[in-house]
Amino acid sequence: MTEPDWVRHAIWWHVYPLGAVGAYPGEPPGPDEHRLRRLIAWLDHVVALGTSGILLGPVFASTTHGYDTVDHLRIDPRLGDDDDFDALVAEAHGRGLKVLLDGVVNHVGRDSAIARRSVDALEGRSDDEVWLLRDDDGGFVGFEGHDALVTLDHSHPSVVDYVVRVLTHWLDRGADGWRLDAAYAVPTSFWAQVLPRVRAEHPDAWFVAEVIHGDYPAFVQESTVDSVTQYELWKAIWSSINDANLWELAWSLTRHDEFLGSFVPQTFVGNHDTTRIASTIEDPRHRAHAVVVLCTVGGTPTVYAGDELGFTGVKEEREGGDDTVRPELALDGPGDDDNPVLRLHQELIGLRRRHPWLHRARTTQVELTNTTFVYEVREDDESLTVALNLGDAPLAMPAGTPVACDDTTRSDQTVVAPHGWAVLESR
């Protein structure tokens, strides 16, 4: 499968709309409230950041957190309606930004019309088809212990047709692609039936599957998706930095290179399901290093909204445990441009955009210890050298010209300061 050409330049800003506009948790808005439009105030920030598209978390009608969809063809009334969606897409496209939607089609909420029709069919009140999986006792199969979520029967031809209809409907309305939630739980044969039919109508659409563990290349090949979420690299970045064990990162990048041989993963250092990177990396001097890796290795980078401003937040395994990593955003955008974390992201995303070949770049280890890692990123004749230094001593570098670096190293082109970093071009 060949991804669309535009993805080579894609850098996503990932936002969780229900939280960002103050609708989660919350009561349904009044008739004149159109919360989804509040995100329009952030689009100029997205452009100034250097990202090229917005990845929207769930925007479809649901009962609570958005992942318990009750109607895939209706905007969540807590956010607004179709006109609000159209306005947001138009404003994004007017700024040259792509729009990626979050599709939850592994399961539905128990309050969905699909679930109600399935119950009525089982109890003899209708001739409707049962679209949900059933367990040995005849009940519906929940999703990963969540009783409020019931799993679709992906072997059912009507479910295939329905998902094709849903994905195509929102692409028709202007979306540019889909993040496929919990795609790992869906048979790859299902995606292989659905996606070619959708691409027949929208050949430039991009599809990234949420896959946490397993054989990423096999999943891509069997399912026909364009990409998967690179959780292996996400874990290696923060873990290797916290543990001062950059060997873990080097090993993960070796695996990452293997993936790049068949597809380009979606890379990230935080998302709506994880503790914020500023809370995960314990030493504040080393938080920049995670962003350096994100912006210099192969992949389709994604910045979780607020990470570029230094937001903190810890995910907890309890009801409401995601709230701190899905906060409400300011009504009028970030407001303060004098933010060192923002400047860091702008510098590194700018570097990424000046070198679009990094999308498929492979990494080669140059020097490696527990606390220092120098690697070269290369695609054909293009290359950069990246140095990460977590240690207390300066790190001598091969000769080169810094194109981005920690402020403490700008006066010296060959030495990276303690706890610093640098990206160099060959002389």
ROZA-516202 format. One record per residue (C-alpha): residue in three letters; x, y, z. Coordinates in Angstrom, 2 decimals, decimal comma. Example, Ala and Ser with C-alpha at 12.3 -4.5 7.8 and 13.67 -1.06 7.14 Angstrom:
BEGIN
+-----+---------+---------+---------+
!   r !       u !       v !       w !
+-----+---------+---------+---------+
! ALA !   12,30 !   -4,50 !    7,80 !
! SER !   13,67 !   -1,06 !    7,14 !
+-----+---------+---------+---------+
This chain:
BEGIN
+-----+---------+---------+---------+
!   r !       u !       v !       w !
+-----+---------+---------+---------+
! MET !    0,00 !    0,00 !    0,00 !
! THR !    1,33 !    3,44 !   -1,00 !
! GLU !    0,34 !    6,33 !    1,23 !
! PRO !   -0,92 !    9,60 !   -0,33 !
! ASP !    1,83 !   12,01 !   -1,44 !
! TRP !    0,72 !   14,76 !    0,95 !
! VAL !    1,48 !   12,63 !    4,00 !
! ARG !    5,21 !   13,11 !    3,38 !
! HIS !    4,75 !   16,64 !    4,72 !
! ALA !    2,19 !   15,85 !    7,41 !
! ILE !    2,78 !   16,85 !   11,04 !
! TRP !   -0,34 !   16,54 !   13,16 !
! TRP !   -1,68 !   18,57 !   16,10 !
! HIS !   -3,83 !   16,09 !   18,02 !
! VAL !   -6,68 !   17,50 !   20,09 !
! TYR !   -9,41 !   15,86 !   22,17 !
! PRO !  -12,42 !   18,06 !   21,30 !
! LEU !  -14,82 !   17,13 !   24,12 !
! GLY !  -12,23 !   18,10 !   26,70 !
! ALA !  -10,76 !   21,03 !   24,78 !
! VAL !  -14,08 !   22,85 !   24,53 !
! GLY !  -15,28 !   22,05 !   28,04 !
! ALA !  -17,87 !   19,47 !   27,01 !
! TYR !  -16,36 !   16,47 !   28,82 !
! PRO !  -17,53 !   15,76 !   31,35 !
! GLY !  -20,50 !   18,08 !   31,03 !
! GLU !  -24,15 !   18,60 !   30,37 !
! PRO !  -25,54 !   19,03 !   26,86 !
! PRO !  -25,19 !   22,66 !   25,75 !
! GLY !  -28,02 !   25,08 !   25,18 !
! PRO !  -29,58 !   25,45 !   21,72 !
! ASP !  -27,35 !   28,41 !   20,80 !
! GLU !  -24,08 !   26,86 !   21,98 !
! HIS !  -21,72 !   25,63 !   19,26 !
! ARG !  -18,67 !   24,50 !   21,18 !
! LEU !  -16,85 !   22,82 !   18,29 !
! ARG !  -16,26 !   26,24 !   16,75 !
! ARG !  -14,11 !   27,15 !   19,74 !
! LEU !  -11,32 !   25,13 !   18,13 !
! ILE !  -11,22 !   27,64 !   15,26 !
! ALA !   -9,52 !   30,10 !   17,63 !
! TRP !   -6,63 !   27,63 !   17,92 !
! LEU !   -6,02 !   27,14 !   14,20 !
! ASP !   -3,67 !   30,12 !   13,84 !
! HIS !   -1,65 !   28,63 !   16,69 !
! VAL !   -1,55 !   25,31 !   14,83 !
! VAL !   -0,15 !   27,12 !   11,79 !
! ALA !    2,36 !   29,13 !   13,85 !
! LEU !    3,51 !   25,92 !   15,53 !
! GLY !    4,40 !   24,57 !   12,10 !
! THR !    2,07 !   21,59 !   12,10 !
! SER !    0,13 !   20,89 !    8,93 !
! GLY !   -3,06 !   19,24 !   10,13 !
! ILE !   -5,40 !   18,65 !   13,06 !
! LEU !   -6,21 !   15,19 !   14,35 !
! LEU !   -9,59 !   15,44 !   16,05 !
! GLY !  -10,51 !   13,01 !   18,80 !
! PRO !  -14,11 !   11,74 !   18,79 !
! VAL !  -16,68 !   14,25 !   17,53 !
! PHE !  -19,64 !   11,91 !   16,98 !
! ALA !  -22,68 !   11,51 !   19,21 !
! SER !  -21,84 !    9,58 !   22,37 !
! THR !  -22,93 !    9,26 !   25,97 !
! THR !  -19,75 !   10,09 !   27,90 !
! HIS !  -16,15 !   10,23 !   26,68 !
! GLY !  -16,71 !    9,98 !   22,93 !
! TYR !  -15,54 !    6,41 !   22,53 !
! ASP !  -18,99 !    5,04 !   23,34 !
! THR !  -20,47 !    6,16 !   20,04 !
! VAL !  -24,25 !    6,13 !   19,74 !
! ASP !  -24,52 !    7,63 !   16,23 !
! HIS !  -21,58 !    7,72 !   13,81 !
! LEU !  -23,44 !    9,97 !   11,39 !
! ARG !  -24,24 !   12,79 !   13,83 !
! ILE !  -21,98 !   15,32 !   15,54 !
! ASP !  -22,09 !   15,05 !   19,32 !
! PRO !  -24,74 !   17,57 !   20,46 !
! ARG !  -22,36 !   18,67 !   23,22 !
! LEU !  -20,11 !   19,94 !   20,43 !
! GLY !  -22,70 !   21,22 !   17,98 !
! ASP !  -23,97 !   20,02 !   14,63 !
! ASP !  -23,00 !   19,43 !   11,01 !
! ASP !  -22,75 !   23,18 !   10,32 !
! ASP !  -20,20 !   23,53 !   13,12 !
! PHE !  -18,17 !   20,65 !   11,74 !
! ASP !  -18,30 !   22,13 !    8,25 !
! ALA !  -17,17 !   25,50 !    9,59 !
! LEU !  -14,19 !   23,99 !   11,41 !
! VAL !  -13,13 !   21,99 !    8,34 !
! ALA !  -13,48 !   25,03 !    6,09 !
! GLU !  -11,40 !   27,19 !    8,44 !
! ALA !   -8,74 !   24,49 !    8,68 !
! HIS !   -8,57 !   23,92 !    4,93 !
! GLY !   -8,48 !   27,68 !    4,39 !
! ARG !   -5,23 !   27,73 !    6,36 !
! GLY !   -3,81 !   24,78 !    4,45 !
! LEU !   -4,43 !   22,33 !    7,29 !
! LYS !   -5,59 !   18,75 !    6,80 !
! VAL !   -8,27 !   17,23 !    9,06 !
! LEU !   -8,07 !   13,69 !   10,46 !
! LEU !  -11,04 !   12,14 !   12,28 !
! ASP !  -11,14 !    9,51 !   15,03 !
! GLY !  -13,33 !    6,56 !   14,03 !
! VAL !  -14,55 !    4,15 !   16,70 !
! VAL !  -15,91 !    1,15 !   14,82 !
! ASN !  -14,69 !   -1,74 !   16,94 !
! HIS !  -17,51 !   -1,16 !   19,41 !
! VAL !  -20,52 !    1,07 !   20,11 !
! GLY !  -22,21 !    2,36 !   23,23 !
! ARG !  -25,01 !    0,30 !   24,77 !
! ASP !  -27,30 !    3,29 !   24,21 !
! SER !  -26,67 !    3,27 !   20,46 !
! ALA !  -29,38 !    2,52 !   17,91 !
! ILE !  -27,29 !   -0,45 !   16,77 !
! ALA !  -27,37 !   -1,95 !   20,26 !
! ARG !  -31,08 !   -1,25 !   20,73 !
! ARG !  -31,98 !   -2,83 !   17,39 !
! SER !  -29,87 !   -5,87 !   18,22 !
! VAL !  -31,67 !   -6,28 !   21,56 !
! ASP !  -35,06 !   -5,95 !   19,90 !
! ALA !  -34,10 !   -8,55 !   17,28 !
! LEU !  -32,89 !  -11,02 !   19,91 !
! GLU !  -36,04 !  -10,59 !   21,97 !
! GLY !  -38,31 !  -11,05 !   18,97 !
! ARG !  -39,65 !   -7,49 !   18,83 !
! SER !  -38,31 !   -6,81 !   15,34 !
! ASP !  -36,87 !   -8,42 !   12,24 !
! ASP !  -33,68 !   -6,36 !   12,47 !
! GLU !  -30,28 !   -8,00 !   12,16 !
! VAL !  -28,05 !   -8,49 !   15,18 !
! TRP !  -24,83 !   -6,56 !   14,52 !
! LEU !  -23,13 !   -7,30 !   17,86 !
! LEU !  -20,92 !  -10,16 !   18,97 !
! ARG !  -22,45 !  -12,55 !   21,50 !
! ASP !  -20,71 !  -14,58 !   24,18 !
! ASP !  -21,37 !  -18,20 !   25,13 !
! ASP !  -24,21 !  -17,14 !   27,41 !
! GLY !  -25,95 !  -15,19 !   24,67 !
! GLY !  -25,00 !  -11,75 !   25,99 !
! PHE !  -23,18 !   -9,10 !   24,06 !
! VAL !  -19,37 !   -9,06 !   24,20 !
! GLY !  -18,01 !   -6,02 !   26,03 !
! PHE !  -14,79 !   -4,32 !   25,03 !
! GLU !  -11,83 !   -4,94 !   27,36 !
! GLY !  -13,93 !   -5,08 !   30,49 !
! HIS !  -16,02 !   -1,99 !   29,73 !
! ASP !  -19,64 !   -3,11 !   29,97 !
! ALA !  -20,87 !    0,17 !   28,47 !
! LEU !  -19,09 !   -0,72 !   25,22 !
! VAL !  -20,34 !   -3,61 !   23,08 !
! THR !  -18,36 !   -5,12 !   20,24 !
! LEU !  -19,56 !   -5,12 !   16,65 !
! ASP !  -19,69 !   -8,39 !   14,71 !
! HIS !  -17,11 !   -7,58 !   12,04 !
! SER !  -17,94 !  -10,76 !   10,11 !
! HIS !  -21,43 !   -9,43 !    9,37 !
! PRO !  -21,75 !   -8,06 !    5,80 !
! SER !  -24,08 !   -5,28 !    6,99 !
! VAL !  -21,44 !   -4,09 !    9,46 !
! VAL !  -18,91 !   -3,89 !    6,63 !
! ASP !  -21,36 !   -1,86 !    4,55 !
! TYR !  -22,18 !    0,41 !    7,49 !
! VAL !  -18,55 !    1,24 !    8,26 !
! VAL !  -17,86 !    1,94 !    4,59 !
! ARG !  -20,82 !    4,32 !    4,66 !
! VAL !  -19,60 !    6,09 !    7,82 !
! LEU !  -16,01 !    6,58 !    6,67 !
! THR !  -17,11 !    7,76 !    3,22 !
! HIS !  -19,77 !   10,11 !    4,60 !
! TRP !  -17,29 !   12,24 !    6,57 !
! LEU !  -14,66 !   12,16 !    3,83 !
! ASP !  -17,39 !   13,49 !    1,53 !
! ARG !  -17,90 !   16,32 !    4,04 !
! GLY !  -14,24 !   17,31 !    3,88 !
! ALA !  -12,20 !   15,09 !    6,20 !
! ASP !   -8,82 !   14,01 !    4,82 !
! GLY !   -8,41 !   10,71 !    6,63 !
! TRP !   -9,10 !    8,58 !    9,67 !
! ARG !   -7,49 !    7,40 !   12,86 !
! LEU !   -9,05 !    3,96 !   13,43 !
! ASP !   -9,53 !    3,53 !   17,16 !
! ALA !   -8,82 !    0,13 !   18,74 !
! ALA !   -8,01 !   -1,18 !   15,27 !
! TYR !   -5,89 !   -3,90 !   16,89 !
! ALA !   -9,08 !   -5,52 !   18,22 !
! VAL !  -10,69 !   -5,71 !   14,78 !
! PRO !   -9,86 !   -8,57 !   12,39 !
! THR !   -7,47 !   -7,36 !    9,70 !
! SER !   -9,71 !   -9,03 !    7,13 !
! PHE !  -12,44 !   -6,54 !    8,05 !
! TRP !  -10,24 !   -3,55 !    7,26 !
! ALA !   -9,14 !   -5,25 !    4,04 !
! GLN !  -12,81 !   -5,34 !    2,97 !
! VAL !  -13,66 !   -1,81 !    4,09 !
! LEU !  -10,70 !    0,38 !    3,11 !
! PRO !  -10,43 !   -0,45 !   -0,62 !
! ARG !  -14,10 !    0,47 !   -1,02 !
! VAL !  -13,55 !    3,78 !    0,75 !
! ARG !  -10,39 !    4,52 !   -1,24 !
! ALA !  -12,30 !    3,92 !   -4,47 !
! GLU !  -14,19 !    7,12 !   -3,65 !
! HIS !  -11,36 !    8,94 !   -1,84 !
! PRO !   -7,97 !    7,76 !   -3,15 !
! ASP !   -6,06 !   10,50 !   -1,28 !
! ALA !   -7,45 !    9,60 !    2,15 !
! TRP !   -4,96 !    8,43 !    4,81 !
! PHE !   -5,74 !    5,72 !    7,38 !
! VAL !   -3,74 !    5,18 !   10,57 !
! ALA !   -4,66 !    2,31 !   12,87 !
! GLU !   -4,33 !    2,32 !   16,63 !
! VAL !   -2,11 !   -0,69 !   17,28 !
! ILE !   -0,34 !   -0,94 !   20,62 !
! HIS !    1,53 !   -4,26 !   20,51 !
! GLY !    2,25 !   -6,94 !   17,98 !
! ASP !    3,58 !   -7,33 !   14,46 !
! TYR !    3,12 !   -3,86 !   12,99 !
! PRO !    4,24 !   -4,70 !    9,40 !
! ALA !    1,97 !   -7,75 !    9,22 !
! PHE !   -0,97 !   -5,70 !   10,46 !
! VAL !   -0,36 !   -3,04 !    7,80 !
! GLN !   -0,02 !   -5,61 !    5,04 !
! GLU !   -3,08 !   -7,65 !    6,01 !
! SER !   -5,37 !   -4,73 !    6,83 !
! THR !   -4,29 !   -2,34 !    4,02 !
! VAL !   -4,04 !    0,63 !    6,41 !
! ASP !   -1,36 !    3,21 !    5,62 !
! SER !    0,17 !    3,44 !    9,09 !
! VAL !   -0,05 !    2,40 !   12,74 !
! THR !    0,60 !    4,18 !   16,02 !
! GLN !    4,23 !    3,64 !   17,05 !
! TYR !    3,80 !    2,80 !   20,73 !
! GLU !    7,11 !    0,91 !   20,86 !
! LEU !    9,06 !    4,07 !   20,06 !
! TRP !    6,87 !    6,20 !   22,35 !
! LYS !    7,72 !    3,97 !   25,30 !
! ALA !   11,42 !    3,79 !   24,42 !
! ILE !   11,77 !    7,58 !   24,23 !
! TRP !   10,54 !    8,46 !   27,71 !
! SER !   11,77 !    5,27 !   29,37 !
! SER !   15,33 !    5,51 !   28,03 !
! ILE !   15,56 !    9,17 !   29,03 !
! ASN !   14,21 !    8,61 !   32,55 !
! ASP !   16,41 !    5,56 !   33,15 !
! ALA !   19,53 !    7,09 !   31,54 !
! ASN !   19,59 !    4,00 !   29,35 !
! LEU !   19,82 !    5,26 !   25,78 !
! TRP !   20,58 !    1,72 !   24,63 !
! GLU !   16,82 !    1,13 !   24,84 !
! LEU !   16,17 !    4,02 !   22,45 !
! ALA !   18,88 !    2,80 !   20,07 !
! TRP !   17,34 !   -0,69 !   20,00 !
! SER !   13,87 !    0,73 !   19,37 !
! LEU !   15,18 !    2,84 !   16,48 !
! THR !   16,66 !   -0,32 !   14,95 !
! ARG !   13,18 !   -1,84 !   15,06 !
! HIS !   11,73 !    1,42 !   13,77 !
! ASP !   14,01 !    1,27 !   10,73 !
! GLU !   12,65 !   -2,20 !    9,96 !
! PHE !    9,10 !   -0,83 !    9,98 !
! LEU !   10,10 !    1,99 !    7,63 !
! GLY !   10,97 !   -0,66 !    5,08 !
! SER !    7,27 !   -1,34 !    4,52 !
! PHE !    5,32 !    1,63 !    5,94 !
! VAL !    5,77 !    4,93 !    7,78 !
! PRO !    4,53 !    4,79 !   11,41 !
! GLN !    2,72 !    7,60 !   13,18 !
! THR !    5,14 !    8,83 !   15,85 !
! PHE !    4,31 !   10,72 !   19,05 !
! VAL !    5,53 !   11,40 !   22,58 !
! GLY !    2,05 !   11,87 !   24,05 !
! ASN !   -1,63 !   11,48 !   23,27 !
! HIS !   -5,07 !   11,52 !   24,90 !
! ASP !   -4,47 !    8,10 !   26,50 !
! THR !   -1,05 !    8,75 !   28,09 !
! THR !    0,48 !   10,82 !   30,85 !
! ARG !    1,81 !   14,11 !   29,48 !
! ILE !    5,45 !   13,98 !   28,40 !
! ALA !    6,25 !   16,90 !   30,74 !
! SER !    4,96 !   14,79 !   33,63 !
! THR !    6,53 !   11,54 !   32,41 !
! ILE !   10,13 !   12,76 !   32,02 !
! GLU !   11,28 !   13,48 !   35,53 !
! ASP !   14,30 !   15,72 !   34,83 !
! PRO !   13,07 !   18,93 !   33,16 !
! ARG !   16,48 !   19,34 !   31,49 !
! HIS !   15,75 !   16,25 !   29,41 !
! ARG !   12,22 !   16,96 !   28,20 !
! ALA !   13,51 !   18,65 !   25,06 !
! HIS !   15,34 !   15,45 !   24,08 !
! ALA !   12,02 !   13,66 !   23,51 !
! VAL !   10,91 !   16,37 !   21,07 !
! VAL !   14,28 !   16,17 !   19,30 !
! VAL !   13,78 !   12,46 !   18,65 !
! LEU !   10,17 !   12,98 !   17,53 !
! CYS !   11,19 !   15,61 !   14,99 !
! THR !   14,32 !   13,95 !   13,59 !
! VAL !   13,51 !   10,27 !   13,04 !
! GLY !   11,41 !    8,74 !   10,28 !
! GLY !    7,67 !    8,78 !   10,76 !
! THR !    4,59 !   10,99 !   10,63 !
! PRO !    5,01 !   13,11 !   13,78 !
! THR !    2,07 !   14,06 !   15,99 !
! VAL !    2,05 !   16,66 !   18,78 !
! TYR !   -0,64 !   16,28 !   21,42 !
! ALA !   -2,35 !   19,62 !   22,01 !
! GLY !   -0,79 !   21,36 !   25,00 !
! ASP !    2,48 !   19,42 !   24,97 !
! GLU !    3,93 !   22,24 !   22,88 !
! LEU !    3,02 !   24,62 !   25,72 !
! GLY !    4,44 !   22,47 !   28,51 !
! PHE !    1,14 !   21,16 !   29,85 !
! THR !    1,40 !   18,57 !   32,62 !
! GLY !   -1,06 !   15,85 !   33,54 !
! VAL !   -0,97 !   12,31 !   34,91 !
! LYS !   -3,24 !    9,56 !   33,62 !
! GLU !   -4,73 !    7,48 !   36,43 !
! GLU !   -6,38 !    4,06 !   36,23 !
! ARG !   -9,75 !    5,08 !   37,63 !
! GLU !  -13,02 !    6,54 !   36,43 !
! GLY !  -12,22 !   10,05 !   35,25 !
! GLY !   -8,52 !    9,23 !   35,28 !
! ASP !   -8,02 !   10,74 !   31,82 !
! ASP !   -9,41 !   14,16 !   32,72 !
! THR !   -6,09 !   15,80 !   33,57 !
! VAL !   -4,59 !   14,89 !   30,19 !
! ARG !   -7,72 !   16,06 !   28,34 !
! PRO !   -8,16 !   19,58 !   29,75 !
! GLU !  -10,24 !   22,49 !   28,53 !
! LEU !   -8,29 !   24,89 !   26,31 !
! ALA !   -8,46 !   28,68 !   26,53 !
! LEU !  -11,26 !   30,25 !   24,52 !
! ASP !   -9,04 !   32,53 !   22,43 !
! GLY !   -6,01 !   30,32 !   21,83 !
! PRO !   -2,79 !   30,06 !   23,86 !
! GLY !   -2,31 !   33,81 !   24,17 !
! ASP !    1,35 !   33,85 !   25,28 !
! ASP !    3,89 !   33,32 !   22,50 !
! ASP !    6,82 !   33,88 !   24,89 !
! ASN !    6,96 !   30,24 !   25,93 !
! PRO !   10,29 !   28,38 !   25,77 !
! VAL !    8,59 !   25,01 !   25,23 !
! LEU !    6,64 !   26,48 !   22,32 !
! ARG !    9,80 !   28,00 !   20,83 !
! LEU !   11,53 !   24,62 !   21,08 !
! HIS !    8,69 !   22,92 !   19,21 !
! GLN !    8,62 !   25,63 !   16,56 !
! GLU !   12,37 !   25,34 !   16,00 !
! LEU !   12,32 !   21,56 !   15,67 !
! ILE !    9,11 !   21,39 !   13,62 !
! GLY !   10,59 !   24,08 !   11,37 !
! LEU !   13,67 !   21,91 !   10,91 !
! ARG !   11,42 !   18,98 !   10,08 !
! ARG !    9,53 !   20,96 !    7,46 !
! ARG !   12,77 !   22,14 !    5,84 !
! HIS !   13,82 !   18,50 !    5,53 !
! PRO !   10,72 !   16,56 !    4,40 !
! TRP !   12,95 !   13,62 !    3,47 !
! LEU !   13,04 !   12,86 !    7,21 !
! HIS !    9,62 !   11,23 !    6,72 !
! ARG !   11,33 !    8,00 !    5,60 !
! ALA !   14,81 !    8,59 !    7,01 !
! ARG !   16,72 !    5,69 !    8,59 !
! THR !   18,96 !    6,04 !   11,62 !
! THR !   22,54 !    4,84 !   12,03 !
! GLN !   24,26 !    4,69 !   15,41 !
! VAL !   27,43 !    6,83 !   15,56 !
! GLU !   28,17 !    6,81 !   19,30 !
! LEU !   26,27 !    5,30 !   22,21 !
! THR !   26,63 !    5,12 !   25,98 !
! ASN !   24,06 !    5,02 !   28,77 !
! THR !   23,77 !    8,82 !   28,74 !
! THR !   24,91 !    9,86 !   25,25 !
! PHE !   23,57 !    8,95 !   21,86 !
! VAL !   24,76 !   10,28 !   18,52 !
! TYR !   22,90 !    9,04 !   15,47 !
! GLU !   22,80 !    9,92 !   11,80 !
! VAL !   19,49 !   10,18 !    9,98 !
! ARG !   19,71 !    9,65 !    6,24 !
! GLU !   17,56 !    9,29 !    3,15 !
! ASP !   19,50 !    8,87 !   -0,10 !
! ASP !   22,03 !   11,74 !   -0,23 !
! GLU !   20,42 !   13,80 !    2,54 !
! SER !   21,60 !   13,46 !    6,14 !
! LEU !   21,71 !   15,09 !    9,55 !
! THR !   23,57 !   14,13 !   12,73 !
! VAL !   21,69 !   14,23 !   16,04 !
! ALA !   23,33 !   14,26 !   19,47 !
! LEU !   21,58 !   13,63 !   22,79 !
! ASN !   23,51 !   14,22 !   26,01 !
! LEU !   21,92 !   13,27 !   29,34 !
! GLY !   25,23 !   13,30 !   31,19 !
! ASP !   27,14 !   15,81 !   33,30 !
! ALA !   30,13 !   16,04 !   30,94 !
! PRO !   30,33 !   17,75 !   27,53 !
! LEU !   29,94 !   15,52 !   24,49 !
! ALA !   32,46 !   15,91 !   21,66 !
! MET !   30,80 !   15,75 !   18,26 !
! PRO !   31,97 !   14,99 !   14,73 !
! ALA !   32,65 !   18,19 !   12,81 !
! GLY !   29,46 !   19,80 !   11,61 !
! THR !   27,35 !   22,96 !   11,59 !
! PRO !   24,53 !   23,12 !   14,14 !
! VAL !   21,15 !   23,75 !   12,54 !
! ALA !   19,26 !   23,36 !   15,82 !
! CYS !   20,59 !   22,99 !   19,33 !
! ASP !   20,15 !   23,72 !   22,98 !
! ASP !   20,81 !   27,40 !   23,74 !
! THR !   23,82 !   26,54 !   25,90 !
! THR !   25,72 !   25,04 !   22,95 !
! ARG !   25,32 !   27,70 !   20,27 !
! SER !   28,76 !   29,14 !   20,87 !
! ASP !   30,48 !   25,85 !   20,16 !
! GLN !   29,90 !   23,91 !   16,96 !
! THR !   31,67 !   20,72 !   18,02 !
! VAL !   30,71 !   20,19 !   21,68 !
! VAL !   27,27 !   19,48 !   23,12 !
! ALA !   26,87 !   20,83 !   26,63 !
! PRO !   25,93 !   18,60 !   29,58 !
! HIS !   22,24 !   17,75 !   29,38 !
! GLY !   22,10 !   19,39 !   25,95 !
! TRP !   21,33 !   18,32 !   22,42 !
! ALA !   22,19 !   19,33 !   18,88 !
! VAL !   21,29 !   18,62 !   15,27 !
! LEU !   24,13 !   19,20 !   12,81 !
! GLU !   24,61 !   19,33 !    9,05 !
! SER !   27,80 !   17,88 !    7,58 !
! ARG !   30,45 !   20,45 !    6,71 !
+-----+---------+---------+---------+
